[in-house]
């Protein structure tokens, strides 16, 4: 992408301006390719190392570093000193690395969730089919119960009411509800076993 011309560091500061082999912040602000190459050569290796410590895949760390320099170039006229360039590069690189790590984490969670759902689905598909057939048979058997018995069984086991609440609702005694429930369960067991 960018060809570095010099591998070293900025060495001289003069009233906020950094000068090295013809580099000046003004030439960088004007978009001078030579000035950019000096910055690139100065920071590329250390930024790659920094990114690779955060993102343990070297190729991705290098891509992130390259992208940081692209973003620097796009904003070249906004920098007033060498320190601002350095700070910008490290912050942009760090944020990009963190974004990659967050994306990996999200992808891993989605993959784990999908995998567990797939495993559960495959294992429990037959179980669920069997259970739904059993429930269908149970509901059909409940429909065949005598009317009073059916009401008590539905209110108790399908709607979840307690004996006392069923008794109040049907205007019957709790003793009668218990008898109807026992009778209903006996008849259901007989029909389902058949």
Residue pairs with C-beta under 8 A, 6 or more apart in sequence:
1 66
1 69
1 70
2 36
2 37
2 40
2 69
3 37
4 37
4 40
4 41
4 44
5 34
5 37
5 38
5 41
6 20
6 21
6 37
6 38
6 41
6 42
7 41
7 42
7 45
8 20
8 41
8 42
9 42
10 18
10 20
10 23
10 42
10 82
11 20
12 18
12 19
12 20
13 82
16 25
16 80
16 81
17 24
17 25
17 26
17 81
17 82
18 24
18 25
18 81
18 82
20 38
21 38
22 34
22 35
23 34
23 35
23 38
23 39
24 35
25 79
25 80
25 81
25 82
27 34
27 35
28 35
28 36
28 39
28 76
28 79
28 85
29 76
29 77
29 79
29 80
30 77
31 73
31 76
31 77
36 72
36 73
36 76
39 72
39 85
40 69
43 86
43 89
44 65
44 69
47 65
47 68
47 89
47 90
47 93
48 58
48 61
48 62
48 65
50 90
50 93
50 94
51 61
51 62
51 64
51 65
51 93
51 96
51 97
52 58
52 61
52 62
54 61
54 94
54 97
54 98
54 101
55 61
55 64
55 97
55 100
55 101
60 100
61 97
64 93
64 96
64 97
64 100
65 93
67 96
68 89
68 92
68 93
68 96
69 89
71 92
72 85
72 88
72 89
72 92
75 88
79 85
79 88
137 192
138 188
138 192
141 188
141 191
141 192
142 150
142 153
142 154
142 158
142 184
142 188
143 150
144 191
145 153
145 184
145 187
145 188
146 187
148 170
148 180
149 180
149 183
149 184
149 187
150 184
151 170
152 166
152 170
152 177
152 180
152 181
152 184
153 180
153 181
153 184
153 185
153 188
155 161
155 165
155 166
155 169
155 170
156 163
156 166
156 181
161 169
163 174
163 177
163 178
163 181
164 174
166 172
166 177
167 173
167 174
167 176
167 177
170 177
172 180
